[in-house]
């Protein structure tokens, strides 16, 4: 499970895009304005890095926030 906090400034997000690489090419999920995402199945003893981008009602994107998970 991934969780995060909303951006501290700017417009309120209407959705979050979840990526599994820093190039932001491996989109693995789009979630509504909740800060919660059920990760795909993962292997034990691996490190996974995810990037979360918020989108506001005007379609503006935030800078990606990095989330590192160790299973």
PDB file with SEQRES, HELIX, SHEET and CRYST1 records, atoms N, CA, C and O in Angstrom:
SEQRES   1 A   71  UNK UNK UNK UNK UNK UNK UNK UNK UNK UNK UNK UNK UNK          
SEQRES   2 A   71  UNK UNK UNK UNK UNK UNK UNK UNK UNK UNK UNK UNK UNK          
SEQRES   3 A   71  UNK UNK UNK UNK UNK UNK UNK UNK UNK UNK UNK UNK UNK          
SEQRES   4 A   71  UNK UNK UNK UNK UNK UNK UNK UNK UNK UNK UNK UNK UNK          
SEQRES   5 A   71  UNK UNK UNK UNK UNK UNK UNK UNK UNK UNK UNK UNK UNK          
SEQRES   6 A   71  UNK UNK UNK UNK UNK UNK                                      
SHEET    1 AA1 2 UNK A   2  UNK A   3  0                                        
SHEET    2 AA1 2 UNK A  36  UNK A  37 -1                                        
SHEET    1 AA2 4 UNK A  27  UNK A  32  0                                        
SHEET    2 AA2 4 UNK A  13  UNK A  19 -1                                        
SHEET    3 AA2 4 UNK A  47  UNK A  56 -1                                        
SHEET    4 AA2 4 UNK A  65  UNK A  70 -1                                        
CRYST1    1.000    1.000    1.000  90.00  90.00  90.00 P 1           1          
ATOM      1  N   UNK A   1       0.847  -1.166   0.000  1.00  0.00           N  
ATOM      2  CA  UNK A   1       0.000   0.000   0.000  1.00  0.00           C  
ATOM      3  C   UNK A   1       0.898   1.237   0.000  1.00  0.00           C  
ATOM      4  O   UNK A   1       1.829   1.327   0.801  1.00  0.00           O  
ATOM      5  N   UNK A   2       0.629   2.168  -0.876  1.00  0.00           N  
ATOM      6  CA  UNK A   2       1.336   3.448  -0.897  1.00  0.00           C  
ATOM      7  C   UNK A   2       0.428   4.520  -0.311  1.00  0.00           C  
ATOM      8  O   UNK A   2      -0.771   4.549  -0.588  1.00  0.00           O  
ATOM      9  N   UNK A   3       0.997   5.389   0.487  1.00  0.00           N  
ATOM     10  CA  UNK A   3       0.271   6.551   0.990  1.00  0.00           C  
ATOM     11  C   UNK A   3       1.179   7.769   0.859  1.00  0.00           C  
ATOM     12  O   UNK A   3       2.403   7.635   0.831  1.00  0.00           O  
ATOM     13  N   UNK A   4       0.587   8.947   0.781  1.00  0.00           N  
ATOM     14  CA  UNK A   4       1.344  10.190   0.656  1.00  0.00           C  
ATOM     15  C   UNK A   4       0.485  11.336   1.150  1.00  0.00           C  
ATOM     16  O   UNK A   4      -0.708  11.174   1.409  1.00  0.00           O  
ATOM     17  N   UNK A   5       1.104  12.487   1.276  1.00  0.00           N  
ATOM     18  CA  UNK A   5       0.391  13.690   1.711  1.00  0.00           C  
ATOM     19  C   UNK A   5       0.124  14.574   0.501  1.00  0.00           C  
ATOM     20  O   UNK A   5       0.903  14.562  -0.452  1.00  0.00           O  
ATOM     21  N   UNK A   6      -0.957  15.337   0.522  1.00  0.00           N  
ATOM     22  CA  UNK A   6      -1.248  16.237  -0.596  1.00  0.00           C  
ATOM     23  C   UNK A   6      -0.217  17.362  -0.662  1.00  0.00           C  
ATOM     24  O   UNK A   6       0.473  17.628   0.322  1.00  0.00           O  
ATOM     25  N   UNK A   7      -0.108  18.023  -1.813  1.00  0.00           N  
ATOM     26  CA  UNK A   7       0.823  19.151  -1.938  1.00  0.00           C  
ATOM     27  C   UNK A   7       0.498  20.245  -0.919  1.00  0.00           C  
ATOM     28  O   UNK A   7      -0.664  20.460  -0.572  1.00  0.00           O  
ATOM     29  N   UNK A   8       1.534  20.925  -0.451  1.00  0.00           N  
ATOM     30  CA  UNK A   8       1.345  21.979   0.549  1.00  0.00           C  
ATOM     31  C   UNK A   8       0.867  23.292  -0.054  1.00  0.00           C  
ATOM     32  O   UNK A   8       0.303  24.131   0.648  1.00  0.00           O  
ATOM     33  N   UNK A   9       1.089  23.473  -1.351  1.00  0.00           N  
ATOM     34  CA  UNK A   9       0.674  24.721  -1.986  1.00  0.00           C  
ATOM     35  C   UNK A   9       0.023  24.426  -3.326  1.00  0.00           C  
ATOM     36  O   UNK A   9       0.084  23.302  -3.824  1.00  0.00           O  
ATOM     37  N   UNK A  10      -0.594  25.430  -3.898  1.00  0.00           N  
ATOM     38  CA  UNK A  10      -1.241  25.267  -5.193  1.00  0.00           C  
ATOM     39  C   UNK A  10      -2.676  24.789  -5.053  1.00  0.00           C  
ATOM     40  O   UNK A  10      -3.235  24.760  -3.956  1.00  0.00           O  
ATOM     41  N   UNK A  11      -3.258  24.418  -6.176  1.00  0.00           N  
ATOM     42  CA  UNK A  11      -4.647  23.957  -6.211  1.00  0.00           C  
ATOM     43  C   UNK A  11      -4.787  22.576  -5.591  1.00  0.00           C  
ATOM     44  O   UNK A  11      -3.830  21.803  -5.548  1.00  0.00           O  
ATOM     45  N   UNK A  12      -5.973  22.278  -5.118  1.00  0.00           N  
ATOM     46  CA  UNK A  12      -6.241  20.951  -4.562  1.00  0.00           C  
ATOM     47  C   UNK A  12      -6.256  19.918  -5.678  1.00  0.00           C  
ATOM     48  O   UNK A  12      -6.847  20.156  -6.731  1.00  0.00           O  
ATOM     49  N   UNK A  13      -5.614  18.775  -5.464  1.00  0.00           N  
ATOM     50  CA  UNK A  13      -5.603  17.727  -6.484  1.00  0.00           C  
ATOM     51  C   UNK A  13      -6.978  17.096  -6.673  1.00  0.00           C  
ATOM     52  O   UNK A  13      -7.750  16.955  -5.724  1.00  0.00           O  
ATOM     53  N   UNK A  14      -7.266  16.721  -7.909  1.00  0.00           N  
ATOM     54  CA  UNK A  14      -8.472  15.949  -8.206  1.00  0.00           C  
ATOM     55  C   UNK A  14      -8.111  14.502  -8.510  1.00  0.00           C  
ATOM     56  O   UNK A  14      -8.981  13.631  -8.518  1.00  0.00           O  
ATOM     57  N   UNK A  15      -6.827  14.244  -8.760  1.00  0.00           N  
ATOM     58  CA  UNK A  15      -6.360  12.888  -9.038  1.00  0.00           C  
ATOM     59  C   UNK A  15      -4.851  12.823  -8.833  1.00  0.00           C  
ATOM     60  O   UNK A  15      -4.160  13.842  -8.792  1.00  0.00           O  
ATOM     61  N   UNK A  16      -4.362  11.587  -8.705  1.00  0.00           N  
ATOM     62  CA  UNK A  16      -2.927  11.336  -8.607  1.00  0.00           C  
ATOM     63  C   UNK A  16      -2.552  10.283  -9.637  1.00  0.00           C  
ATOM     64  O   UNK A  16      -3.280   9.312  -9.842  1.00  0.00           O  
ATOM     65  N   UNK A  17      -1.409  10.485 -10.282  1.00  0.00           N  
ATOM     66  CA  UNK A  17      -0.855   9.513 -11.222  1.00  0.00           C  
ATOM     67  C   UNK A  17       0.299   8.815 -10.514  1.00  0.00           C  
ATOM     68  O   UNK A  17       1.149   9.468  -9.909  1.00  0.00           O  
ATOM     69  N   UNK A  18       0.326   7.484 -10.592  1.00  0.00           N  
ATOM     70  CA  UNK A  18       1.362   6.701  -9.929  1.00  0.00           C  
ATOM     71  C   UNK A  18       2.238   6.066 -11.003  1.00  0.00           C  
ATOM     72  O   UNK A  18       1.747   5.344 -11.871  1.00  0.00           O  
ATOM     73  N   UNK A  19       3.538   6.342 -10.934  1.00  0.00           N  
ATOM     74  CA  UNK A  19       4.502   5.798 -11.894  1.00  0.00           C  
ATOM     75  C   UNK A  19       5.494   4.911 -11.156  1.00  0.00           C  
ATOM     76  O   UNK A  19       5.723   5.079  -9.958  1.00  0.00           O  
ATOM     77  N   UNK A  20       6.087   3.955 -11.893  1.00  0.00           N  
ATOM     78  CA  UNK A  20       7.052   3.055 -11.278  1.00  0.00           C  
ATOM     79  C   UNK A  20       8.475   3.329 -11.766  1.00  0.00           C  
ATOM     80  O   UNK A  20       9.371   2.525 -11.510  1.00  0.00           O  
ATOM     81  N   UNK A  21       8.700   4.431 -12.454  1.00  0.00           N  
ATOM     82  CA  UNK A  21      10.060   4.781 -12.864  1.00  0.00           C  
ATOM     83  C   UNK A  21      10.210   6.292 -12.909  1.00  0.00           C  
ATOM     84  O   UNK A  21       9.227   7.026 -13.010  1.00  0.00           O  
ATOM     85  N   UNK A  22      11.456   6.744 -12.831  1.00  0.00           N  
ATOM     86  CA  UNK A  22      11.708   8.186 -12.770  1.00  0.00           C  
ATOM     87  C   UNK A  22      11.467   8.895 -14.093  1.00  0.00           C  
ATOM     88  O   UNK A  22      11.298  10.115 -14.111  1.00  0.00           O  
ATOM     89  N   UNK A  23      11.448   8.160 -15.204  1.00  0.00           N  
ATOM     90  CA  UNK A  23      11.169   8.771 -16.508  1.00  0.00           C  
ATOM     91  C   UNK A  23       9.677   9.067 -16.674  1.00  0.00           C  
ATOM     92  O   UNK A  23       9.269   9.698 -17.650  1.00  0.00           O  
ATOM     93  N   UNK A  24       8.872   8.611 -15.721  1.00  0.00           N  
ATOM     94  CA  UNK A  24       7.415   8.806 -15.740  1.00  0.00           C  
ATOM     95  C   UNK A  24       6.783   8.222 -17.000  1.00  0.00           C  
ATOM     96  O   UNK A  24       5.867   8.808 -17.578  1.00  0.00           O  
ATOM     97  N   UNK A  25       7.282   7.062 -17.416  1.00  0.00           N  
ATOM     98  CA  UNK A  25       6.724   6.381 -18.587  1.00  0.00           C  
ATOM     99  C   UNK A  25       5.959   5.123 -18.211  1.00  0.00           C  
ATOM    100  O   UNK A  25       5.202   4.603 -19.031  1.00  0.00           O  
ATOM    101  N   UNK A  26       6.134   4.622 -17.000  1.00  0.00           N  
ATOM    102  CA  UNK A  26       5.477   3.388 -16.566  1.00  0.00           C  
ATOM    103  C   UNK A  26       4.338   3.735 -15.605  1.00  0.00           C  
ATOM    104  O   UNK A  26       4.463   3.578 -14.390  1.00  0.00           O  
ATOM    105  N   UNK A  27       3.225   4.211 -16.173  1.00  0.00           N  
ATOM    106  CA  UNK A  27       2.052   4.574 -15.370  1.00  0.00           C  
ATOM    107  C   UNK A  27       1.381   3.297 -14.887  1.00  0.00           C  
ATOM    108  O   UNK A  27       0.959   2.467 -15.692  1.00  0.00           O  
ATOM    109  N   UNK A  28       1.282   3.142 -13.565  1.00  0.00           N  
ATOM    110  CA  UNK A  28       0.674   1.918 -13.033  1.00  0.00           C  
ATOM    111  C   UNK A  28      -0.661   2.178 -12.353  1.00  0.00           C  
ATOM    112  O   UNK A  28      -1.349   1.235 -11.962  1.00  0.00           O  
ATOM    113  N   UNK A  29      -1.035   3.444 -12.208  1.00  0.00           N  
ATOM    114  CA  UNK A  29      -2.322   3.708 -11.594  1.00  0.00           C  
ATOM    115  C   UNK A  29      -2.711   5.171 -11.631  1.00  0.00           C  
ATOM    116  O   UNK A  29      -1.867   6.066 -11.648  1.00  0.00           O  
ATOM    117  N   UNK A  30      -4.014   5.384 -11.643  1.00  0.00           N  
ATOM    118  CA  UNK A  30      -4.601   6.716 -11.514  1.00  0.00           C  
ATOM    119  C   UNK A  30      -5.632   6.604 -10.405  1.00  0.00           C  
ATOM    120  O   UNK A  30      -6.543   5.780 -10.477  1.00  0.00           O  
ATOM    121  N   UNK A  31      -5.489   7.430  -9.383  1.00  0.00           N  
ATOM    122  CA  UNK A  31      -6.419   7.357  -8.260  1.00  0.00           C  
ATOM    123  C   UNK A  31      -7.063   8.721  -8.042  1.00  0.00           C  
ATOM    124  O   UNK A  31      -6.456   9.750  -8.339  1.00  0.00           O  
ATOM    125  N   UNK A  32      -8.289   8.733  -7.524  1.00  0.00           N  
ATOM    126  CA  UNK A  32      -8.943  10.006  -7.218  1.00  0.00           C  
ATOM    127  C   UNK A  32      -8.180  10.731  -6.112  1.00  0.00           C  
ATOM    128  O   UNK A  32      -7.088  10.309  -5.735  1.00  0.00           O  
ATOM    129  N   UNK A  33      -8.724  11.777  -5.611  1.00  0.00           N  
ATOM    130  CA  UNK A  33      -8.016  12.669  -4.691  1.00  0.00           C  
ATOM    131  C   UNK A  33      -7.635  12.043  -3.347  1.00  0.00           C  
ATOM    132  O   UNK A  33      -7.116  12.749  -2.483  1.00  0.00           O  
ATOM    133  N   UNK A  34      -7.869  10.765  -3.143  1.00  0.00           N  
ATOM    134  CA  UNK A  34      -7.417  10.106  -1.918  1.00  0.00           C  
ATOM    135  C   UNK A  34      -5.919   9.846  -2.021  1.00  0.00           C  
ATOM    136  O   UNK A  34      -5.392   9.678  -3.121  1.00  0.00           O  
ATOM    137  N   UNK A  35      -5.237   9.812  -0.888  1.00  0.00           N  
ATOM    138  CA  UNK A  35      -3.794   9.574  -0.885  1.00  0.00           C  
ATOM    139  C   UNK A  35      -3.494   8.120  -0.524  1.00  0.00           C  
ATOM    140  O   UNK A  35      -2.821   7.835   0.466  1.00  0.00           O  
ATOM    141  N   UNK A  36      -4.014   7.203  -1.355  1.00  0.00           N  
ATOM    142  CA  UNK A  36      -3.884   5.779  -1.069  1.00  0.00           C  
ATOM    143  C   UNK A  36      -3.894   5.002  -2.370  1.00  0.00           C  
ATOM    144  O   UNK A  36      -4.738   5.248  -3.231  1.00  0.00           O  
ATOM    145  N   UNK A  37      -2.957   4.053  -2.527  1.00  0.00           N  
ATOM    146  CA  UNK A  37      -2.882   3.241  -3.740  1.00  0.00           C  
ATOM    147  C   UNK A  37      -2.439   1.840  -3.369  1.00  0.00           C  
ATOM    148  O   UNK A  37      -1.427   1.664  -2.691  1.00  0.00           O  
ATOM    149  N   UNK A  38      -3.190   0.843  -3.808  1.00  0.00           N  
ATOM    150  CA  UNK A  38      -2.821  -0.556  -3.580  1.00  0.00           C  
ATOM    151  C   UNK A  38      -1.787  -0.950  -4.620  1.00  0.00           C  
ATOM    152  O   UNK A  38      -2.094  -1.008  -5.811  1.00  0.00           O  
ATOM    153  N   UNK A  39      -0.559  -1.222  -4.180  1.00  0.00           N  
ATOM    154  CA  UNK A  39       0.529  -1.559  -5.103  1.00  0.00           C  
ATOM    155  C   UNK A  39       0.302  -2.912  -5.762  1.00  0.00           C  
ATOM    156  O   UNK A  39      -0.355  -3.790  -5.204  1.00  0.00           O  
ATOM    157  N   UNK A  40       0.866  -3.064  -6.975  1.00  0.00           N  
ATOM    158  CA  UNK A  40       0.839  -4.383  -7.607  1.00  0.00           C  
ATOM    159  C   UNK A  40       1.655  -5.361  -6.767  1.00  0.00           C  
ATOM    160  O   UNK A  40       2.456  -4.955  -5.926  1.00  0.00           O  
ATOM    161  N   UNK A  41       1.446  -6.630  -7.001  1.00  0.00           N  
ATOM    162  CA  UNK A  41       2.177  -7.657  -6.263  1.00  0.00           C  
ATOM    163  C   UNK A  41       3.677  -7.432  -6.413  1.00  0.00           C  
ATOM    164  O   UNK A  41       4.151  -7.103  -7.500  1.00  0.00           O  
ATOM    165  N   UNK A  42       4.420  -7.607  -5.333  1.00  0.00           N  
ATOM    166  CA  UNK A  42       5.858  -7.360  -5.360  1.00  0.00           C  
ATOM    167  C   UNK A  42       6.608  -8.529  -4.746  1.00  0.00           C  
ATOM    168  O   UNK A  42       6.026  -9.379  -4.071  1.00  0.00           O  
ATOM    169  N   UNK A  43       7.913  -8.554  -4.994  1.00  0.00           N  
ATOM    170  CA  UNK A  43       8.757  -9.624  -4.481  1.00  0.00           C  
ATOM    171  C   UNK A  43       9.384  -9.199  -3.157  1.00  0.00           C  
ATOM    172  O   UNK A  43       9.662  -8.019  -2.940  1.00  0.00           O  
ATOM    173  N   UNK A  44       9.601 -10.165  -2.284  1.00  0.00           N  
ATOM    174  CA  UNK A  44      10.235  -9.904  -0.993  1.00  0.00           C  
ATOM    175  C   UNK A  44      11.687  -9.489  -1.195  1.00  0.00           C  
ATOM    176  O   UNK A  44      12.335  -9.902  -2.156  1.00  0.00           O  
ATOM    177  N   UNK A  45      12.187  -8.669  -0.279  1.00  0.00           N  
ATOM    178  CA  UNK A  45      13.583  -8.216  -0.266  1.00  0.00           C  
ATOM    179  C   UNK A  45      13.975  -7.412  -1.494  1.00  0.00           C  
ATOM    180  O   UNK A  45      15.141  -7.424  -1.889  1.00  0.00           O  
ATOM    181  N   UNK A  46      13.038  -6.724  -2.098  1.00  0.00           N  
ATOM    182  CA  UNK A  46      13.317  -5.847  -3.234  1.00  0.00           C  
ATOM    183  C   UNK A  46      12.985  -4.407  -2.845  1.00  0.00           C  
ATOM    184  O   UNK A  46      12.139  -4.151  -1.988  1.00  0.00           O  
ATOM    185  N   UNK A  47      13.669  -3.488  -3.494  1.00  0.00           N  
ATOM    186  CA  UNK A  47      13.393  -2.067  -3.303  1.00  0.00           C  
ATOM    187  C   UNK A  47      12.642  -1.573  -4.526  1.00  0.00           C  
ATOM    188  O   UNK A  47      13.082  -1.774  -5.658  1.00  0.00           O  
ATOM    189  N   UNK A  48      11.521  -0.933  -4.298  1.00  0.00           N  
ATOM    190  CA  UNK A  48      10.717  -0.379  -5.385  1.00  0.00           C  
ATOM    191  C   UNK A  48      10.632   1.130  -5.197  1.00  0.00           C  
ATOM    192  O   UNK A  48      10.467   1.619  -4.079  1.00  0.00           O  
ATOM    193  N   UNK A  49      10.746   1.853  -6.289  1.00  0.00           N  
ATOM    194  CA  UNK A  49      10.630   3.303  -6.253  1.00  0.00           C  
ATOM    195  C   UNK A  49       9.437   3.718  -7.097  1.00  0.00           C  
ATOM    196  O   UNK A  49       9.324   3.345  -8.265  1.00  0.00           O  
ATOM    197  N   UNK A  50       8.561   4.485  -6.496  1.00  0.00           N  
ATOM    198  CA  UNK A  50       7.369   4.976  -7.181  1.00  0.00           C  
ATOM    199  C   UNK A  50       7.424   6.501  -7.203  1.00  0.00           C  
ATOM    200  O   UNK A  50       8.100   7.119  -6.380  1.00  0.00           O  
ATOM    201  N   UNK A  51       6.717   7.092  -8.139  1.00  0.00           N  
ATOM    202  CA  UNK A  51       6.639   8.544  -8.245  1.00  0.00           C  
ATOM    203  C   UNK A  51       5.166   8.927  -8.337  1.00  0.00           C  
ATOM    204  O   UNK A  51       4.415   8.362  -9.132  1.00  0.00           O  
ATOM    205  N   UNK A  52       4.768   9.881  -7.524  1.00  0.00           N  
ATOM    206  CA  UNK A  52       3.379  10.322  -7.460  1.00  0.00           C  
ATOM    207  C   UNK A  52       3.301  11.753  -7.989  1.00  0.00           C  
ATOM    208  O   UNK A  52       4.041  12.632  -7.546  1.00  0.00           O  
ATOM    209  N   UNK A  53       2.398  11.974  -8.941  1.00  0.00           N  
ATOM    210  CA  UNK A  53       2.184  13.294  -9.531  1.00  0.00           C  
ATOM    211  C   UNK A  53       0.725  13.670  -9.299  1.00  0.00           C  
ATOM    212  O   UNK A  53      -0.175  12.893  -9.617  1.00  0.00           O  
ATOM    213  N   UNK A  54       0.491  14.850  -8.749  1.00  0.00           N  
ATOM    214  CA  UNK A  54      -0.892  15.288  -8.556  1.00  0.00           C  
ATOM    215  C   UNK A  54      -1.356  16.086  -9.765  1.00  0.00           C  
ATOM    216  O   UNK A  54      -0.562  16.724 -10.456  1.00  0.00           O  
ATOM    217  N   UNK A  55      -2.672  16.033 -10.003  1.00  0.00           N  
ATOM    218  CA  UNK A  55      -3.294  16.763 -11.110  1.00  0.00           C  
ATOM    219  C   UNK A  55      -4.441  17.579 -10.526  1.00  0.00           C  
ATOM    220  O   UNK A  55      -5.280  17.048  -9.798  1.00  0.00           O  
ATOM    221  N   UNK A  56      -4.476  18.881 -10.847  1.00  0.00           N  
ATOM    222  CA  UNK A  56      -5.570  19.708 -10.338  1.00  0.00           C  
ATOM    223  C   UNK A  56      -6.704  19.786 -11.357  1.00  0.00           C  
ATOM    224  O   UNK A  56      -6.621  19.204 -12.438  1.00  0.00           O  
ATOM    225  N   UNK A  57      -7.763  20.512 -11.001  1.00  0.00           N  
ATOM    226  CA  UNK A  57      -8.961  20.570 -11.856  1.00  0.00           C  
ATOM    227  C   UNK A  57      -8.703  21.222 -13.211  1.00  0.00           C  
ATOM    228  O   UNK A  57      -9.478  21.014 -14.144  1.00  0.00           O  
ATOM    229  N   UNK A  58      -7.633  22.006 -13.339  1.00  0.00           N  
ATOM    230  CA  UNK A  58      -7.299  22.638 -14.621  1.00  0.00           C  
ATOM    231  C   UNK A  58      -6.353  21.788 -15.464  1.00  0.00           C  
ATOM    232  O   UNK A  58      -5.968  22.187 -16.563  1.00  0.00           O  
ATOM    233  N   UNK A  59      -5.979  20.615 -14.948  1.00  0.00           N  
ATOM    234  CA  UNK A  59      -5.072  19.735 -15.683  1.00  0.00           C  
ATOM    235  C   UNK A  59      -3.603  20.038 -15.463  1.00  0.00           C  
ATOM    236  O   UNK A  59      -2.751  19.529 -16.191  1.00  0.00           O  
ATOM    237  N   UNK A  60      -3.292  20.864 -14.462  1.00  0.00           N  
ATOM    238  CA  UNK A  60      -1.893  21.160 -14.138  1.00  0.00           C  
ATOM    239  C   UNK A  60      -1.296  20.006 -13.343  1.00  0.00           C  
ATOM    240  O   UNK A  60      -1.961  19.428 -12.482  1.00  0.00           O  
ATOM    241  N   UNK A  61      -0.044  19.672 -13.632  1.00  0.00           N  
ATOM    242  CA  UNK A  61       0.656  18.582 -12.970  1.00  0.00           C  
ATOM    243  C   UNK A  61       1.664  19.137 -11.966  1.00  0.00           C  
ATOM    244  O   UNK A  61       2.289  20.170 -12.207  1.00  0.00           O  
ATOM    245  N   UNK A  62       1.814  18.444 -10.846  1.00  0.00           N  
ATOM    246  CA  UNK A  62       2.841  18.809  -9.874  1.00  0.00           C  
ATOM    247  C   UNK A  62       4.164  18.171 -10.279  1.00  0.00           C  
ATOM    248  O   UNK A  62       4.217  17.337 -11.183  1.00  0.00           O  
ATOM    249  N   UNK A  63       5.213  18.571  -9.606  1.00  0.00           N  
ATOM    250  CA  UNK A  63       6.481  17.858  -9.750  1.00  0.00           C  
ATOM    251  C   UNK A  63       6.304  16.487  -9.110  1.00  0.00           C  
ATOM    252  O   UNK A  63       5.542  16.349  -8.153  1.00  0.00           O  
ATOM    253  N   UNK A  64       6.994  15.474  -9.621  1.00  0.00           N  
ATOM    254  CA  UNK A  64       6.833  14.143  -9.037  1.00  0.00           C  
ATOM    255  C   UNK A  64       7.437  14.056  -7.638  1.00  0.00           C  
ATOM    256  O   UNK A  64       8.513  14.592  -7.374  1.00  0.00           O  
ATOM    257  N   UNK A  65       6.728  13.375  -6.758  1.00  0.00           N  
ATOM    258  CA  UNK A  65       7.225  13.080  -5.418  1.00  0.00           C  
ATOM    259  C   UNK A  65       7.682  11.629  -5.415  1.00  0.00           C  
ATOM    260  O   UNK A  65       6.969  10.749  -5.899  1.00  0.00           O  
ATOM    261  N   UNK A  66       8.858  11.379  -4.877  1.00  0.00           N  
ATOM    262  CA  UNK A  66       9.418  10.029  -4.859  1.00  0.00           C  
ATOM    263  C   UNK A  66       8.973   9.288  -3.603  1.00  0.00           C  
ATOM    264  O   UNK A  66       9.000   9.839  -2.502  1.00  0.00           O  
ATOM    265  N   UNK A  67       8.564   8.035  -3.781  1.00  0.00           N  
ATOM    266  CA  UNK A  67       8.181   7.161  -2.676  1.00  0.00           C  
ATOM    267  C   UNK A  67       8.984   5.879  -2.825  1.00  0.00           C  
ATOM    268  O   UNK A  67       8.856   5.188  -3.836  1.00  0.00           O  
ATOM    269  N   UNK A  68       9.815   5.546  -1.830  1.00  0.00           N  
ATOM    270  CA  UNK A  68      10.633   4.336  -1.875  1.00  0.00           C  
ATOM    271  C   UNK A  68      10.035   3.322  -0.917  1.00  0.00           C  
ATOM    272  O   UNK A  68       9.708   3.648   0.224  1.00  0.00           O  
ATOM    273  N   UNK A  69       9.892   2.079  -1.392  1.00  0.00           N  
ATOM    274  CA  UNK A  69       9.303   1.008  -0.594  1.00  0.00           C  
ATOM    275  C   UNK A  69      10.265  -0.169  -0.584  1.00  0.00           C  
ATOM    276  O   UNK A  69      10.747  -0.588  -1.636  1.00  0.00           O  
ATOM    277  N   UNK A  70      10.546  -0.702   0.597  1.00  0.00           N  
ATOM    278  CA  UNK A  70      11.367  -1.900   0.726  1.00  0.00           C  
ATOM    279  C   UNK A  70      10.460  -3.013   1.206  1.00  0.00           C  
ATOM    280  O   UNK A  70       9.835  -2.907   2.262  1.00  0.00           O  
ATOM    281  N   UNK A  71      10.390  -4.089   0.423  1.00  0.00           N  
ATOM    282  CA  UNK A  71       9.572  -5.242   0.819  1.00  0.00           C  
ATOM    283  C   UNK A  71      10.424  -6.269   1.526  1.00  0.00           C  
ATOM    284  O   UNK A  71       9.918  -7.313   1.937  1.00  0.00           O  
TER     285      UNK A  71                                                      
END                                                                             
